[in-house]
Amino acid sequence: MAGMAVSAATGVLSSLLSKLSELLTEQYMQRKGVRRDIEFLCRELTDMNAALEKLSGMEKLDVQTKVWRDKVREMAYDIEDCIDIFMHKLGLGQGDDKDGLFHKIVGKVRELRMHYQLANMIQDIKTRVEEQSKIRDRYRIDESISTSRVVVEVDPRLPALFEDAKRLVGIDGPREEISKLLMGEGGSHSGQLKVLSIVGFGGLGKTTLANQVYSKLKNEFECTAFVSVSRTPHMPKIFKDILSRVGYRGTEMENDVQKLIEILRATLKNKRYFVIIDDLWSIKDWRSIGCAFVENNNGSRVITTTRIQDVGAACCFPSQGHVYQMQPLNKIHSRRLFFKRLFDIEDNCPEQFREISDDMLSKCKGVPLAITSISSLLANHMHVEIWEKIHNSLGSELGTNPTLEWLRHVLSLSYNDLSHEHKTCLLYLGTYPEDFEIPKEDLLRKWIAEGFVMEKHGLDLEEAAENCFNELINRSMIQPCFDEDDFGNVWKCQVHDLMLELIVSKCKDENFIAIIDKFHINGASQVRRISHRFHDRDMALTVESMSASQVRSYISFPAAKCMPPLLRFGLLRVLGMEHSFSMEPMCIDLSAINHLFLLRYLRVRNFRVELPKKFGKLKHLMTLDMSQSRFYLDQQLSDFSSLTSLRYLSLPGRVAFKNGLSKLCNLRDLSFFDIGTNSIECIRDLGELTNLRNLSVIYGYSRPGGVENNHETILAASIDKLGNSNLRYLEFVVWSGDSAPSAEFWSSCLACPRHLQRLQLFCSIPKVLDWIAHADRLADLYLEVQELRSDDIQSLAQLPCLIHLRLIAITTEKNIIIHRNTFPSLKHFRFSCDLSCLEFEPAAMPLLLRLYIHLDGRGRGAIQLQEGSLVSGIEHLASLEKISLRLVIHAKCDQGSKIESAWRDAISRHPKSQAIKICLDCYECDENWSVVCRDRNTVAWISGEDSI
């Protein structure tokens, strides 16, 4: 299956070859002429696929080669479309096996007709392929490919090495911070070798920063060297460059890498050295270079720079290392650099240029190379109208304007270093608008539906897609979006505006995605993927005039009122529409959705939806997401049992399944399964979904009087069965406290959580459940318990993989102790309870980074405190980086300041208290629950049951 992936470089050629091979095995391949033609097609298309792969690694192609490449790629799409349509028609007649002579004769006639149609189709395909083969021979395309060279540019880092420090902005703070990390407060001249790696997006100024640190510190060392590696390093030259700079006087140096390493180690053996290794691209290269840096206890230092997170981490292991994450310039420094290059100082900027300057800086997102390159371009055109045109066409300027050549080169370096699979997945991000926060799960499901990722090396589709996502983050091609409540989990990502401009430019060049908005109207005669972002009458006419029969993907931001009828999208694989939550839901008719027989992904959110009576023909559908949409009342009971390829299903609450849920044997993710509306048979069938990884259950939402006992018993048995299979994530939402599950349900619903990794119970349970102690793989836990005892804390404390814990306790014991050697993996702890005394013993929570405590003293009134008794042992949390305390007390309690002071004193005893981020808020409540935040002088209104 590894050879079946769709890619931007070769289109669907790999997938097409796989389908042609399948045709050779079918029974209607008995005619020798047809078989011979298909074998010919396989040979020719294999050669063409290889040629297109070679061309994808070349940045500059002659016009004729580029035209041939585009025609071959589009031809492959057309051929696959023909085969898909034929196979669909063939499948329509299968399964109609009926007895009787008449039906047998009809079946035979139909089979002969299909043989004839197949032969004609193969002949037409052969003619097109032969035509492209002749063009290849006529214009000597193969010769052009073999003689092409990838253009070697002058090293773009050279200007950074000779940049005047006076022209730099925002460099002082990072330079001093790195200097302290390397040398310590006193600038020690002894100690072990230290390696520091500067990691960040291309153009952030890693080389410039490393050079500034080098200039500041080099005089404190006996020998120094600054060398650049690049994507394709010549290792003998790298080692020779280092040797020549550290004072080696040998005249003859061989190209034997091992001997060069031995010479370099001997040269550095007794010296205090400082070496910069700039622009590393692979761990393999570092392992070779790192061998040369001998550990001599002379306080030597090495700095590396890289765009790749894994490479930076590898450089710092196992030596005393530190990964320094390079950050963009803040808004103040960005403006200062921009205006300094254009007007010397910001005050000299004319008023009419200020608004468009802010728009330009918004595009740059604090990347110094982008700011300097764009300001250089604008300096030649001091007219507001021209600046506005450049802003609106930055993508084309990036591809053609010589002033932006270095910027284009730096961005392209990262792109060119990607595999075909990663390039294709990255280009697909061009379907999303600028500054859009892209949901990770949604993106991965689209990649799978488009065929960009395949199962490989023991990874299933979801794992392969997630690996690809992680690699793009690792290479700084996309930026993760973090929220305070995400506890470090990456659920969304963004693309830097300038990287997006490069992506959009390449999408246009490859005819990969057609973007329809105010600035882009695709002129290609055939488009395969449409991203529709702007909607007015002119756009509607543009979309109406486009050929839609070959479109594979249609995504709208927001949902378009001028979307073409579904019947025009005969070969659609991906359909995504999301209406704005701030607007009244639009109505959309999907009753003809069965016509889209190749559909694999359907996401329609916040609509009023009319569905077909039965999903009978969507045998390829993998994702069905209609959460937050509303069905018409007569469609509350839906039959999804024929969707046997379905892997992800998310429906709005109150939707009930017809019987047959167990037929969805490939289902991995089921969201918002409503216990209140589904039958007892469906609840029982839930336990048969043995491939289910993620389950979200709604309890007591729709059934008057709550859930019946027999439903509850069967639900517990079904969840327990899933727990013994593949269940990784369980979310349980109870809408009403009156209909909460019984204690018996909680004790029996997951007796053996073998694979459970995330558990979120958005409801109040009596106590910490006994079976949680057996969840050895549990990493993320959200619990709200009515009573928390010391034994419960100890039970949670022994979970070996627990990283994120959110624990709400209605009542607790007065003294809560976190014992030594507990919570070995915990990094984030959010604890909400009544006013209790909290103690951390030495070696408790050794990896804890963030501690969030919410103490509610309204229930206990005026608690009597002794000095230091409220909290102790925070100094034992060795890894702590941030602590947040929120305290709520009754206004009649006069000890608020004392409680707050006790916490401040406890934090001050931490050895890293100066570096820990601290947020302490104290709220006082009167009888009307008016809560006054003393620290911030703001007023918030909450009810007595709310938490802050």
LOTOR-408306 format. One record per residue (C-alpha): x, y, z. Coordinates in steps of 0.05 Angstrom, whole numbers, plus 5000, padded with zeros to 4 digits. Layout:
XYZ/...
END
This chain:
500050005000/506050465007/506050594932/498750824928/499351514959/497052134921/502252684917/502853394890/508953204849/506252584812/498852674822/495152014824/500251614782/501951144840/494651034856/493050934783/498450404774/495550024833/488550044802/491149804735/494549224770/487949044803/484549044734/489348514711/486848044765/479448114749/475647584711/473848044653/481248084635/480947434597/481547784529/488947784511/488748444474/485948814535/490948484581/496748664535/494449394531/493949454607/500949154615/503449674565/500150224605/503349984669/510250004638/509350694607/506151014668/511450724713/516751074671/512751714672/511851674748/519451604756/520552204710/515752634750/519052444815/525752674787/522753324762/519853474831/526953544859/528854074808/527254794823/527855064752/525054714691/525054914618/518155104591/517254474548/518954004606/514154364652/508454324601/509753574591/509853464667/503153824676/499853444619/502152764645/499652924714/492853164689/492452554643/493352094703/487652444740/483152354679/484951624671/483651464744/476951824739/475051374679/477050744717/473250964779/466951094739/467550424703/468550044768/462550394799/458150204740/460749494744/459049454818/451949694807/450249054772/453548594823/449248334878/443148274832/443947524826/436947264813/434446584793/431246444727/433446384655/431447094636/435847404691/441746964673/441247194600/440747924621/446747834665/450847514609/448948074561/450948594612/457648244624/459148244549/457348974545/461949144603/467648754568/466449174506/466349834544/472649644582/476349484517/474350154487/476350534551/483150194553/484250354480/482651094491/487351114551/492850774511/492151304456/493151864506/499051534539/502351394472/501452124453/505252354516/510551834504/511652104434/512152814461/517352584511/521452274455/520352854406/522653394454/527852954489/524753044557/528852484587/535252814563/532953474592/531653134659/538452784661/542253424645/538453884691/541954134753/539154404817/541655124819/546655244874/545555934904/550456354942/549856195016/544056625042/547056645112/553057065090/549657735103/548157515174/555457385187/557458095168/551358475194/553259105234/550759005306/548159725305/543059545251/540258955291/533959005332/531658565390/538258175392/541058415459/536358015504/537257345469/544857455462/545557575537/540956995555/544956505513/551556775539/549156645611/546755945592/553555785563/558156125612/554056165677/553556785720/561056825733/563456615664/566855975687/573155765650/572655035671/567654475672/564853975622/563254105549/556654465539/552554455475/547054955462/542454895402/538555485373/532255225340/527055595299/523455755235/527655955174/528956705174/528256825249/535557025254/538856405284/545256515246/545357255265/544257095338/549556545339/554457025306/553057575357/554357085414/560656845378/563257565372/561757695446/565057065474/570556845426/576157225461/575056795523/577256155487/583855895461/581055715393/574555845356/571055655292/564555845256/562455365200/556055265161/553554565143/547454645096/542554105071/547653715031/554253785067/560953545042/563653265108/571153285090/570454025075/566754155140/572253835182/577754175142/574354845153/574054725228/581354495230/583755105192/580055575240/582355245305/589655315287/591654655254/597754775212/598054135172/598654255097/596053595070/589253355092/585952755061/578452675048/577952095096/572752315148/575151845202/582352095197/579952825197/575952695261/582152385293/586452995274/581153475300/580353105366/587953115375/588153865360/582654025410/584853535464/588054035511/584754675487/578855085510/574955155446/568555495422/565455245357/559055455320/555954935275/550855325234/544855055195/544654325213/539353915177/540053195202/541652805264/546352375221/550552985203/551053195276/553152495299/558952545250/560953255270/559653145345/564852585347/570353105338/568753515400/573053195454/570853245527/576953545562/573853885622/576654565599/569854915595/569254845520/562755065486/559054885422/553055235391/548854925336/543155235296/537654845262/530454895238/528854195262/526854055334/529453345335/536253555309/536754085363/534953585418/540053075390/545553595393/544453695467/544452965487/548052675526/552453285541/550253855586/545854165534/540254665526/535454765468/534155505458/527555625422/528356225378/522356695382/519857205332/520857945346/515358265388/511058815358/515359375385/521859085357/518458905291/516059615281/522859895300/526559445250/521459585195/521560335201/529060355214/530260035145/525260505111/525461175148/531461115196/526761195256/519361065267/517661795279/519661955207/514161505178/508861925142/501861845169/499061565104/503860975108/502260755179/496060325166/499059955107/505559875147/501659525202/498559065149/505458895123/508158755192/502258295205/504457885145/511557845172/509557575241/516057815273/520757435225/526857905216/528657645147/521557775123/521458475153/528158675122/526558365054/519658685048/522059355074/527559335020/522359194968/517859764992/523560254996/523760284920/516360464916/514461024963/507161064943/501460794986/497660504927/503760094905/504759844976/497559614977/498359244911/504758904937/501058705001/495358394961/499958024913/505657834959/505257114935/506957294863/512157794886/515357254928/515956814866/518657344817/521457964850/529157954856/528958364920/525457784956/530157264927/533657114993/527057055030/524356584976/530756174979/530456105056/523255885054/524355414996/530255075032/525554795085/520354595033/525454244988/528153835045/521353495055/519452815027/514052774973/508952575025/510653155072/510753655014/503853424993/500953475063/504054155072/501254415006/494254195028/494654725082/493555215025/486155045029/485755435095/485456195099/490856645128/491456635204/486456055208/487355605268/487154915235/484054355277/489053785278/484053205276/480353525218/486753625178/489052905190/482352625167/482653035103/489752785088/487252075097/481052195053/485352504998/490051904999/496152305018/498251835074/498051075073/499150515123/506550345130/511750045176/506549775223/502850445228/495450505213/492651095174/491551535235/498451405263/501751535196/497952195189/499752405259/507152245245/506852695185/503553255226/508853195280/514453205229/511953865199/511954165269/518753855283/521454205220/518254875240/513954865177/507654965218/506755265287/502754915342/497255315375/497155245451/491555425498/492455485574/487354925584/490654455532/496254275581/501354255525/497153825478/497054055406/489954075380/490854625328/496354925285/497655535242/501955685181/506356305180/503556805130/509856805087/510256045086/502856045066/504556515009/509856024985/504855454992/499455814953/504555994899/506655264892/499355024893/498055484834/504255244797/502354514808/494854624796/494054284863/488854744895/484455284864/483255864913/477156304901/477256954940/478157704929/485357614907/485456934874/481056684818/483956054788/484456064712/486055334702/481354954656/481154364702/481554434778/481753844825/481054194893/477254834908/478055274970/472255774967/473156355015/469456964989/462357004966/458857524925/455257544858/461657564816/464556974855/458056594845/458556684770/465856464771/464155834809/458155704764/462555744702/467755264729/467754544707/465954144770/465653434743/473053294758/473353654826/475653204882/475353684941/470754264956/471954655020/468455305038/470455845089/465156025111/459655635077/457855905009/450756074988/453156014916/455655304921/454354914856/449154354861/451953694888/450053334823/455553724787/460853424834/460652714808/467652514831/468052894897/472052574952/472253135004/466453605021/467354095079/462754665097/462355025164/457355585176/458856145225/456256015295/454456745302/449456705245/442756355238/443955645211/443155585136/439155025104/442854525061/439853965021/444253335022/438752865000/442652734935/449152574972/448851844951/450552084881/457652224905/459851494903/467251654916/465852104976/470651965034/469952585077/463652975094/463853535146/457653985150/457154395214/451954895240/446854775185/439754545181/440953905142/436353485099/439352785092/437652195047/433051675078/438851185075/446251245062/446250665014/451850794963/457351165001/461550545011/468050955013/465751465065/470751495123/468952145159/461852385173/461853015217/455153365227/456153585298/452754245316/448154165256/440654055261/436753525224/429553595204/424953295256/423052685214/430452505207/432152435281/432551675269/438051545219/440650925184/448150925178/449050175178/451250135105/457250595116/461950015130/468250425114/466550955165/472151115215/469751775246/462551935262/460352565298/452952745302/448953265340/445553055405/438552745403/440152365339/438551625345/441351045305/436950525273/438949825292/445249565259/450549995293/454949385300/455849365224/460449975229/466149515243/471650005221/469250575266/474950895307/471651525333/464451605356/462452285384/456052495420/452851805426/446351995461/444051475511/437451845520/435051755448/438151095426/434850425434/437249875480/439349475419/443850045395/446950115464/448349365464/451349415393/456049955417/460149415452/461149055386/465249625357/471849305376/476049785334/473350395370/478850835398/475051455420/468051495450/464052095473/457551935510/451852405526/447852175585/440852395605/440152935551/433652735518/430052205559/424852495608/426052235678/433152025662/436051375636/432650715654/436350205696/436649685641/439650195593/444850375645/446649645658/447549495583/451550135573/456349935629/457249245597/458449555528/463650055553/467049505593/467449085529/470549665492/475549755548/477849045537/478749185463/481949835437/478750415474/483750985484/479351575501/472751605539/468852255549/462552235591/457852835593/451852855640/447253435623/443053405686/445053215757/438152905767/439752375715/446952205735/449051475731/448751065794/454750855836/453750135810/454650385739/461250735754/464050135790/462749655733/463350065668/470849965659/473449385701/479649295657/481849945622/487549605584/488950145532/485650765562/489951395554/484951965565/478951975612/474452585619/468352525663/464353175659/459852985717/460152905791/461952205816/461851965888/469251825894/475451645854/473550995818/477350375839/478750145768/482550785751/488350505791/489049965738/489450455679/496950385671/497050775606/492651355629/496052015611/490352525615/484952515670/479252985686/475152815748/469953155792/468852775857/464052915913/469052685965/476552635961/480352216011/487752096023/487051395995/484251685931/490352145923/494951555934/491151145882/492151685829/499251815851/501551115830/499251185757/505851125718/503951505655/499452055682/501752725653/495653175658/490953165718/484953605728/481653435795/475553785825/473453575895/467053825928/469553625997/476453406020/480053216083/483053816119/490153586105/492253346036/499253056030/502852915964/507752385986/514852275961/516151875898/508951975873/506152235808/512552045771/510452315703/505652885721/507153545686/500753935695/496253915757/489854325763/486654215831/480154535855/477754405926/475154725989/479955076036/484854526056/492054486079/496554236023/503453916033/508553675982/513753196009/520953175980/521252815912/513752885901/511553045829/518853085803/516853305733/511253795750/511654415707/505054775721/500854785784/493955095785/490355115852/483355375863/481455405937/474255545955/473455756028/466055946025/463755276051/468155236113/467555956136/472956236181/478155686184/483255746239/490255746211/497055696242/503056026210/505555596152/500155066160/496255226096/501455016046/508454736051/513554376009/512854765944/520454815944/520654065933/517354135864/524054145828/521554255756/516154775771/515655345720/508855645734/504055675793/497055975794/492856055856/485656285859/482656375928/475256495942/473056666013/466956966046/467457696062/466357546136/472757136137/478257606157/483957146139/484357246064/490757646067/493757126115/492156556067/494956936009/501157106048/502256376068/502356185994/507056735976/511856526031/511555806008/513155995936/518856455958/522355855989/522955515921/530155545895/527755795827/522456265855/525156855814/524156465749/517256175766/511256525735/506456675791/499156875789/495556975856/488357225857/484257305920/476657395915/471957605971/464457455968/458757796004/451957496016/449857645944/456057295917/459057925889/466257725880/471558265883/478558115856/483058525902/489458435861/486558655795/481259145820/475958825776/469058575793/466157915769/459157645783/458256905798/453056475831/454456075893/455455435853/460255715801/467755615801/472656135779/
END
